[in-house]
Amino acid sequence: MVTVLAFLVALAVLIAVHEFGHYRVAVACGVRVLRFSVGFGPVVWRWQRPGSPTEFVLSAFPLGGYVRMLDEREAPVDPAERHLAFNTQPLRKRAAIVAAGPLTNLLLAVVLYAVVNWSGVEQPRAVLSSPVAGSFAEQAGLQGGELVVQAGFAGEEPQPVASFEDLRWLLAQGALRQRDVALVLGDPLDAAAATRERVLPLSRNDSQDVDAALFRRIGVVGPLSRPLLGDVMPDGAAAQAGLRKGDLVLRIGTVPVRDAQQLRELIRGSARAGSSPVTSWTVEREGRAITLDVQPRAVEENGQWSGRIGAFVGAPPESVTVRYGPIDGLWEGARKTWEISALTLRMLGRMLVGEASLKNLNGPLTIADYAGKSASLGWTAYLLFLALISVSLGVLNLLPVPVLDGGHLMYYLWEAVTGSSVSDAWMERLQRGGVGVLLCMMSIALYNDLARILG
């Protein structure tokens, strides 16, 4: 129920903001707006202010919306009101009205990010866990436990790192853009300790899929957390071995366990050819060390065997409150919106030329799932989710695809260059092509959704 409600609220807010952008600029440009609709299909609610020409409605199908303006191409217009029709407006006004929708979505994202920045958000401290074996982080000489003080693309001035989320975002950009990332490291226990630099060779990354495997290749999977056991499944290998919630794992066999990431890797890597050996675990329980024999269960995933113990691994990482002042918070919101927009366009371009997998396309089922999960985590996480989807909606609508706002802007660009509008015949062909492109994208996204759910 929470997932459905959170998804519907997100749709209503983002669609209403998008259409309000079209509506507000149309009114400012002197165009008569006949209807403002959130949703398509049969009207379920309507309201009209006395003396206003605009009818505000909610329609039955919430996946979209529209602003209907006075237009000679849709219905006859009284000659006395011709100056109020959209199609009679100068090119600059028509372009402004069309662009206002997606630009308002991008502005909403800036505001949402700024609100989160101003109110403050708890995020993991940028202390590194043990690197994944063979990863770029291990190649750079990282061992785990380092505090990342500053970071940036190699050859550029490093910037302060406020939290692990800041670092994760930079590493993702570096991997996708194939840019080496320089980390300035300090001691998490001594802020005055001397710093040193390590460079992650992310220019060698040859994958453009944004998934968990990308961060395993980078080697920085999560922030440092203690190797503490959480909830233990009653029928799992951990419970059968006598492990309990709250046990701190000190050693597996003769290997000292430094953090939760290393413990997860040891458990995963224990499976060989369909089975895992029995190993001796030393754990700290109620202040004393005890030894237990544990045999992880071997599970096959994508043709590879992986060990599982049936318990949550890892204590909550150390966190910091990230908060910005009025100007800095707004600036960071604008910077985040710009970076996500640029990354979205870059990924779409790479998918178009086959350099990135189409699996990166998400559909309504995945978005609904994220909406529910973010809402359950609190209003801050939900605002961040809304901001991300608002950026995606703004960027998508600016693409030069007929039917979308960007397609109409493409027509206006042609008109500005040639001095004549696109012919009705060509307009109809392009619109059909645009519908085909959108249906193809939606089909791929829905297939990806179902594959994630069923897989």
C-alpha positions as a printed NumPy array, in Angstrom:
array([[  0.   ,   0.   ,   0.   ],
       [  2.843,   2.389,   0.864],
       [  4.508,   1.63 ,  -2.479],
       [  1.346,   2.383,  -4.484],
       [  0.583,   5.56 ,  -2.535],
       [  4.171,   6.843,  -2.745],
       [  4.249,   6.126,  -6.489],
       [  0.934,   7.908,  -7.139],
       [  1.98 ,  10.938,  -5.084],
       [  5.276,  11.118,  -6.97 ],
       [  3.476,  10.925, -10.325],
       [  0.944,  13.573,  -9.325],
       [  3.594,  16.003,  -8.077],
       [  5.992,  15.609, -11.008],
       [  3.276,  15.729, -13.687],
       [  1.541,  18.706, -12.064],
       [  4.836,  20.614, -11.86 ],
       [  5.666,  19.796, -15.481],
       [  2.276,  20.919, -16.778],
       [  2.295,  23.995, -14.52 ],
       [  5.475,  25.103, -16.277],
       [  3.683,  24.968, -19.644],
       [  0.586,  26.633, -18.165],
       [  2.331,  29.469, -16.351],
       [  4.497,  30.514, -19.308],
       [  1.548,  30.212, -21.716],
       [ -0.488,  32.594, -19.566],
       [  2.497,  34.951, -19.288],
       [  2.8  ,  34.926, -23.091],
       [ -0.869,  35.857, -23.546],
       [ -2.087,  32.426, -24.692],
       [ -5.509,  31.237, -23.561],
       [ -5.322,  27.915, -21.701],
       [ -8.524,  25.891, -21.963],
       [ -7.657,  22.878, -19.779],
       [ -4.957,  21.855, -17.29 ],
       [ -5.09 ,  18.088, -16.774],
       [ -3.139,  15.744, -14.538],
       [ -3.681,  12.349, -16.148],
       [ -5.371,  11.201, -19.346],
       [ -8.754,   9.73 , -20.183],
       [-12.115,  10.236, -18.432],
       [-12.293,  13.197, -16.056],
       [-12.807,  12.2  , -12.404],
       [-12.66 ,  15.71 , -10.885],
       [-12.865,  19.232, -12.317],
       [-12.694,  22.806, -11.044],
       [-12.849,  26.192, -12.744],
       [-12.432,  29.554, -11.094],
       [-15.258,  31.994, -11.92 ],
       [-14.204,  34.26 , -14.786],
       [-11.217,  32.083, -15.721],
       [-11.053,  30.336, -19.114],
       [ -9.015,  27.423, -17.679],
       [-10.571,  24.186, -16.43 ],
       [ -8.419,  22.209, -13.974],
       [ -9.074,  18.454, -14.015],
       [ -7.853,  15.126, -12.677],
       [ -8.207,  12.289, -15.166],
       [ -8.455,   8.534, -14.691],
       [ -5.067,   7.429, -16.011],
       [ -2.232,   9.147, -14.084],
       [  0.706,   8.314, -16.407],
       [  0.973,  11.809, -17.907],
       [ -0.91 ,  15.05 , -18.305],
       [ -1.506,  17.898, -20.713],
       [ -2.258,  21.601, -21.094],
       [ -4.804,  22.31 , -23.839],
       [ -4.462,  25.773, -25.333],
       [ -6.518,  27.712, -27.827],
       [ -5.132,  26.586, -31.203],
       [ -6.433,  26.913, -34.771],
       [ -4.979,  23.484, -35.613],
       [ -7.312,  21.782, -33.125],
       [-10.569,  23.719, -33.466],
       [-11.942,  26.848, -35.164],
       [-10.988,  30.069, -33.366],
       [-13.042,  33.261, -33.307],
       [-11.134,  35.89 , -35.332],
       [-11.505,  38.266, -32.389],
       [ -9.551,  35.787, -30.208],
       [ -6.99 ,  34.734, -32.773],
       [ -4.27 ,  36.68 , -30.959],
       [ -4.831,  34.376, -27.947],
       [ -4.157,  31.173, -29.915],
       [ -0.927,  29.26 , -29.443],
       [ -0.228,  28.782, -33.154],
       [ -0.354,  32.532, -33.858],
       [  2.367,  33.379, -31.325],
       [  5.911,  34.377, -32.35 ],
       [  8.426,  31.541, -32.489],
       [ 10.21 ,  32.63 , -29.324],
       [  6.984,  32.465, -27.296],
       [  5.999,  29.043, -28.627],
       [  9.485,  27.708, -27.864],
       [  9.381,  29.184, -24.347],
       [  5.983,  27.593, -23.613],
       [  7.143,  24.157, -24.808],
       [ 10.506,  24.297, -22.996],
       [  8.925,  25.51 , -19.745],
       [  7.607,  22.046, -18.754],
       [ 10.879,  20.097, -18.642],
       [ 12.795,  23.114, -17.363],
       [ 10.337,  23.383, -14.456],
       [ 11.052,  19.732, -13.616],
       [ 14.768,  20.509, -13.52 ],
       [ 14.08 ,  23.574, -11.348],
       [ 12.012,  21.412,  -8.985],
       [ 14.982,  19.037,  -8.652],
       [ 17.251,  21.965,  -7.732],
       [ 14.776,  23.081,  -5.059],
       [ 14.314,  19.564,  -3.637],
       [ 18.052,  18.98 ,  -3.421],
       [ 18.456,  22.413,  -1.827],
       [ 15.771,  21.652,   0.796],
       [ 17.578,  18.437,   1.735],
       [ 20.894,  20.311,   1.848],
       [ 19.44 ,  23.004,   4.101],
       [ 17.7  ,  20.611,   6.499],
       [ 20.669,  18.273,   6.707],
       [ 20.877,  14.562,   6.072],
       [ 22.626,  11.723,   7.892],
       [ 25.056,   9.971,   5.552],
       [ 27.852,   7.428,   6.093],
       [ 31.267,   8.912,   6.777],
       [ 33.699,   8.513,   3.861],
       [ 35.777,   5.791,   5.527],
       [ 36.666,   2.984,   3.123],
       [ 35.97 ,  -0.684,   3.692],
       [ 38.321,  -3.427,   2.537],
       [ 38.682,  -3.326,  -1.269],
       [ 37.364,  -6.142,  -3.44 ],
       [ 40.148,  -8.479,  -4.557],
       [ 41.493,  -7.583,  -7.988],
       [ 39.579,  -4.298,  -8.1  ],
       [ 40.848,  -0.854,  -9.08 ],
       [ 40.881,   0.124,  -5.394],
       [ 43.193,  -2.781,  -4.533],
       [ 45.417,  -1.938,  -7.519],
       [ 45.709,   1.61 ,  -6.154],
       [ 47.036,   0.27 ,  -2.84 ],
       [ 43.958,   0.847,  -0.692],
       [ 43.6  ,  -1.514,   2.268],
       [ 40.465,  -0.331,   4.053],
       [ 40.026,   1.989,   7.008],
       [ 41.231,   5.089,   5.152],
       [ 39.27 ,   8.343,   5.486],
       [ 38.761,  10.133,   2.153],
       [ 39.261,  13.818,   2.872],
       [ 39.227,  15.126,  -0.702],
       [ 38.711,  13.633,  -4.153],
       [ 38.566,  14.642,  -7.796],
       [ 39.433,  13.584, -11.32 ],
       [ 43.17 ,  13.119, -11.773],
       [ 44.799,  16.327, -12.987],
       [ 42.087,  18.534, -11.469],
       [ 41.877,  20.296,  -8.108],
       [ 40.445,  17.845,  -5.532],
       [ 37.304,  18.909,  -3.679],
       [ 36.277,  18.195,  -0.067],
       [ 34.312,  14.969,   0.407],
       [ 31.383,  15.462,   2.778],
       [ 30.266,  11.832,   2.979],
       [ 30.55 ,   8.384,   1.433],
       [ 27.638,   9.244,  -0.891],
       [ 29.695,  12.123,  -2.342],
       [ 32.581,   9.736,  -2.956],
       [ 30.341,   7.044,  -4.473],
       [ 28.853,   9.552,  -6.93 ],
       [ 32.314,  10.737,  -8.025],
       [ 33.567,   7.167,  -8.472],
       [ 30.53 ,   6.26 , -10.591],
       [ 31.145,   9.274, -12.825],
       [ 34.836,   8.437, -13.096],
       [ 34.135,   4.837, -14.101],
       [ 31.496,   5.775, -16.673],
       [ 33.606,   8.598, -18.127],
       [ 36.776,   6.478, -17.908],
       [ 38.598,   9.108, -15.844],
       [ 41.131,   8.275, -13.131],
       [ 40.08 ,   9.517,  -9.685],
       [ 42.583,  10.875,  -7.143],
       [ 41.784,  10.343,  -3.456],
       [ 43.373,  12.385,  -0.673],
       [ 43.418,  10.085,   2.369],
       [ 43.66 ,  10.811,   6.063],
       [ 43.355,   8.969,   9.379],
       [ 39.747,   8.61 ,  10.596],
       [ 40.982,   8.699,  14.209],
       [ 43.274,  11.716,  13.836],
       [ 42.036,  14.698,  11.82 ],
       [ 45.467,  16.364,  12.079],
       [ 47.349,  13.374,  10.667],
       [ 49.343,  13.761,   7.457],
       [ 47.453,  13.036,   4.253],
       [ 48.525,  10.916,   1.302],
       [ 47.17 ,  10.422,  -2.204],
       [ 46.096,   7.362,  -4.137],
       [ 44.836,   7.281,  -7.745],
       [ 42.169,   4.798,  -8.822],
       [ 42.831,   3.813, -12.472],
       [ 39.179,   4.043, -13.538],
       [ 40.237,   4.947, -17.083],
       [ 40.681,   1.175, -17.515],
       [ 37.002,   0.492, -16.845],
       [ 35.45 ,  -1.169, -19.878],
       [ 31.841,  -1.521, -18.663],
       [ 29.125,   1.121, -18.889],
       [ 26.429,  -0.661, -16.867],
       [ 25.399,   1.168, -13.694],
       [ 24.876,  -1.735, -11.297],
       [ 26.347,  -3.416,  -8.243],
       [ 28.976,  -5.096, -10.438],
       [ 30.329,  -1.661, -11.407],
       [ 31.206,  -0.832,  -7.8  ],
       [ 32.722,  -4.272,  -7.295],
       [ 35.035,  -3.547, -10.224],
       [ 35.868,  -0.198,  -8.66 ],
       [ 36.407,  -1.995,  -5.363],
       [ 34.673,   0.532,  -3.1  ],
       [ 31.407,  -1.253,  -2.339],
       [ 30.4  ,   0.455,   0.882],
       [ 31.61 ,   2.466,   3.863],
       [ 33.556,   0.854,   6.68 ],
       [ 31.408,  -1.108,   9.134],
       [ 32.279,  -3.535,  11.898],
       [ 31.941,  -7.301,  11.134],
       [ 28.923,  -7.603,  13.403],
       [ 26.099, -10.096,  12.765],
       [ 22.561,  -8.778,  12.596],
       [ 19.341, -10.753,  12.232],
       [ 19.951, -14.491,  11.848],
       [ 17.553, -16.614,   9.798],
       [ 16.29 , -19.59 ,  11.817],
       [ 17.025, -22.149,   9.089],
       [ 20.27 , -20.627,   7.792],
       [ 23.846, -21.867,   8.093],
       [ 24.624, -19.231,  10.75 ],
       [ 21.804, -20.403,  13.035],
       [ 22.762, -24.061,  12.582],
       [ 26.336, -23.232,  13.593],
       [ 25.174, -21.446,  16.745],
       [ 25.913, -17.895,  15.602],
       [ 23.717, -15.182,  17.128],
       [ 22.712, -11.615,  16.461],
       [ 25.339,  -9.304,  17.983],
       [ 28.294, -11.657,  17.47 ],
       [ 31.431,  -9.771,  16.391],
       [ 33.481, -11.895,  13.983],
       [ 37.179, -11.739,  14.856],
       [ 38.704, -14.466,  12.718],
       [ 37.787, -17.071,  10.088],
       [ 40.304, -19.878,  10.229],
       [ 43.645, -18.078,  10.539],
       [ 42.472, -14.92 ,   8.693],
       [ 41.782, -11.875,  10.913],
       [ 38.527, -10.127,   9.931],
       [ 38.911,  -6.343,   9.78 ],
       [ 35.461,  -5.21 ,   8.619],
       [ 32.085,  -6.319,   7.298],
       [ 33.058,  -6.018,   3.639],
       [ 35.975,  -8.422,   4.081],
       [ 33.67 , -10.809,   5.978],
       [ 31.126, -10.765,   3.135],
       [ 33.867, -11.489,   0.607],
       [ 35.175, -14.402,   2.667],
       [ 31.675, -15.869,   2.94 ],
       [ 30.935, -15.432,  -0.778],
       [ 34.272, -16.879,  -1.808],
       [ 33.944, -19.945,   0.396],
       [ 31.793, -21.828,  -2.136],
       [ 33.635, -24.121,  -4.538],
       [ 32.   , -26.508,  -7.054],
       [ 28.661, -26.587,  -5.279],
       [ 29.841, -26.883,  -1.666],
       [ 31.576, -24.907,   1.068],
       [ 34.073, -26.311,   3.59 ],
       [ 33.515, -26.197,   7.322],
       [ 35.64 , -23.386,   8.794],
       [ 36.416, -22.328,  12.338],
       [ 34.988, -18.896,  13.253],
       [ 36.185, -16.952,  16.284],
       [ 33.564, -14.464,  17.466],
       [ 33.266, -12.11 ,  20.407],
       [ 30.045, -12.609,  22.379],
       [ 29.261, -10.753,  25.601],
       [ 32.907,  -9.826,  26.059],
       [ 34.444, -13.246,  25.555],
       [ 35.818, -15.064,  22.508],
       [ 34.226, -18.321,  21.402],
       [ 34.935, -20.613,  18.467],
       [ 32.256, -22.177,  16.251],
       [ 32.364, -24.404,  13.172],
       [ 30.444, -22.777,  10.297],
       [ 29.638, -24.248,   6.889],
       [ 28.156, -21.628,   4.488],
       [ 25.626, -22.895,   1.968],
       [ 26.662, -22.821,  -1.686],
       [ 24.249, -20.958,  -3.97 ],
       [ 24.598, -20.725,  -7.754],
       [ 24.118, -17.23 ,  -9.223],
       [ 24.583, -16.502, -12.923],
       [ 26.717, -19.597, -13.345],
       [ 28.942, -18.846, -10.336],
       [ 28.893, -20.368,  -6.864],
       [ 28.604, -18.091,  -3.855],
       [ 28.524, -18.812,  -0.125],
       [ 25.607, -17.765,   2.105],
       [ 25.149, -18.005,   5.876],
       [ 21.596, -16.682,   6.255],
       [ 22.411, -13.683,   8.423],
       [ 22.711,  -9.928,   8.021],
       [ 26.383,  -8.955,   8.055],
       [ 27.654,  -5.551,   9.131],
       [ 26.99 ,  -2.937,  11.805],
       [ 25.599,   0.481,  10.806],
       [ 28.53 ,   2.588,   9.558],
       [ 29.643,   5.743,  11.304],
       [ 27.578,   8.66 ,  10.006],
       [ 27.927,  12.421,   9.655],
       [ 25.313,  15.151,   9.266],
       [ 25.749,  16.892,   5.906],
       [ 24.183,  20.358,   5.98 ],
       [ 24.737,  23.473,   3.856],
       [ 23.915,  27.153,   4.287],
       [ 21.322,  28.992,   2.14 ],
       [ 23.597,  29.863,  -0.793],
       [ 25.809,  26.769,  -0.676],
       [ 22.768,  24.489,  -0.364],
       [ 21.152,  26.018,  -3.439],
       [ 24.42 ,  25.88 ,  -5.386],
       [ 24.956,  22.226,  -4.471],
       [ 21.379,  21.493,  -5.548],
       [ 22.007,  23.103,  -8.934],
       [ 25.342,  21.283,  -9.31 ],
       [ 23.776,  17.927,  -8.465],
       [ 20.95 ,  18.499, -10.944],
       [ 23.428,  19.433, -13.676],
       [ 25.651,  16.417, -13.027],
       [ 22.743,  13.951, -13.019],
       [ 21.342,  15.523, -16.195],
       [ 24.71 ,  15.254, -17.944],
       [ 25.178,  11.655, -16.782],
       [ 21.668,  10.732, -17.953],
       [ 22.304,  12.18 , -21.421],
       [ 25.681,  10.466, -21.602],
       [ 24.188,   7.094, -20.699],
       [ 21.323,   7.488, -23.187],
       [ 23.84 ,   8.36 , -25.896],
       [ 25.937,   5.297, -25.107],
       [ 22.888,   3.052, -25.103],
       [ 21.939,   4.475, -28.496],
       [ 25.314,   3.56 , -30.046],
       [ 25.553,   0.228, -28.226],
       [ 28.306,   1.188, -25.762],
       [ 26.037,   0.675, -22.738],
       [ 23.477,  -1.995, -21.981],
       [ 19.755,  -1.336, -22.415],
       [ 19.379,  -2.968, -18.994],
       [ 20.027,   0.503, -17.55 ],
       [ 16.501,   1.583, -18.616],
       [ 14.061,   1.476, -15.695],
       [ 10.295,   1.257, -16.075],
       [  7.286,   2.077, -13.891],
       [  7.551,  -1.079, -11.763],
       [ 11.128,  -0.313, -10.701],
       [ 10.27 ,   3.347, -10.109],
       [  7.267,   2.348,  -7.992],
       [  9.469,  -0.014,  -5.982],
       [ 12.015,   2.767,  -5.35 ],
       [  9.186,   5.138,  -4.417],
       [  7.939,   2.756,  -1.737],
       [ 11.402,   2.005,  -0.366],
       [ 12.384,   5.686,  -0.202],
       [  9.092,   6.633,   1.479],
       [  9.627,   3.957,   4.128],
       [ 13.054,   5.471,   4.909],
       [ 11.62 ,   8.924,   5.68 ],
       [ 10.815,  12.207,   4.004],
       [ 14.463,  13.052,   3.217],
       [ 14.963,   9.868,   1.188],
       [ 11.619,  10.444,  -0.534],
       [ 12.564,  14.022,  -1.498],
       [ 15.843,  12.743,  -2.957],
       [ 13.876,  10.151,  -4.935],
       [ 11.495,  12.846,  -6.238],
       [ 14.447,  15.017,  -7.251],
       [ 16.102,  12.178,  -9.171],
       [ 12.89 ,  11.268, -11.031],
       [ 12.203,  14.941, -11.734],
       [ 15.629,  15.27 , -13.375],
       [ 14.957,  12.146, -15.437],
       [ 11.554,  13.45 , -16.519],
       [ 13.007,  16.833, -17.473],
       [ 15.888,  15.35 , -19.46 ],
       [ 13.673,  12.758, -21.18 ],
       [ 11.218,  15.422, -22.326],
       [ 14.011,  17.551, -23.779],
       [ 15.191,  14.737, -26.064],
       [ 14.677,  15.562, -29.779],
       [ 12.046,  12.845, -30.172],
       [  8.768,  13.749, -31.916],
       [  5.805,  13.697, -29.487],
       [  8.062,  14.888, -26.633],
       [  8.687,  18.568, -25.843],
       [ 12.182,  18.234, -27.269],
       [ 10.673,  17.082, -30.565],
       [  8.566,  20.235, -30.792],
       [ 11.649,  22.325, -30.014],
       [ 13.362,  20.501, -32.879],
       [ 10.522,  21.631, -35.187],
       [ 10.963,  25.211, -33.981],
       [ 14.703,  25.029, -34.604],
       [ 13.949,  23.961, -38.187],
       [ 11.536,  26.876, -38.491],
       [ 14.117,  29.312, -37.121],
       [ 16.778,  28.104, -39.585],
       [ 14.627,  27.746, -42.716],
       [ 12.001,  30.404, -42.068],
       [  9.132,  27.945, -42.64 ],
       [  7.396,  25.455, -40.356],
       [  7.465,  21.679, -40.805],
       [  4.745,  20.563, -43.225],
       [  1.678,  18.72 , -41.935],
       [  2.653,  15.59 , -43.898],
       [  6.126,  15.482, -42.405],
       [  4.748,  16.327, -38.979],
       [  2.445,  13.316, -39.134],
       [  5.283,  10.987, -40.228],
       [  7.598,  12.252, -37.485],
       [  4.899,  11.974, -34.835],
       [  4.292,   8.339, -35.786],
       [  8.016,   7.663, -35.626],
       [  8.211,   9.335, -32.215],
       [  5.376,   7.189, -30.888],
       [  7.212,   4.115, -32.163],
       [ 10.435,   5.14 , -30.423],
       [  8.62 ,   5.765, -27.135],
       [  6.756,   2.461, -27.311],
       [ 10.051,   0.672, -27.957],
       [ 11.714,   2.374, -24.963],
       [  8.731,   1.629, -22.731],
       [  8.704,  -2.024, -23.813],
       [ 12.419,  -2.429, -23.04 ],
       [ 12.012,  -0.695, -19.667],
       [  9.024,  -2.87 , -18.748],
       [ 10.908,  -6.016, -19.809],
       [ 13.827,  -4.945, -17.581],
       [ 11.397,  -4.421, -14.705],
       [  9.916,  -7.892, -15.093],
       [ 13.371,  -9.45 , -15.461],
       [ 14.479,  -7.859, -12.185],
       [ 11.325,  -8.995, -10.366],
       [ 11.237, -12.533, -11.755],
       [ 15.022, -12.962, -11.714]])
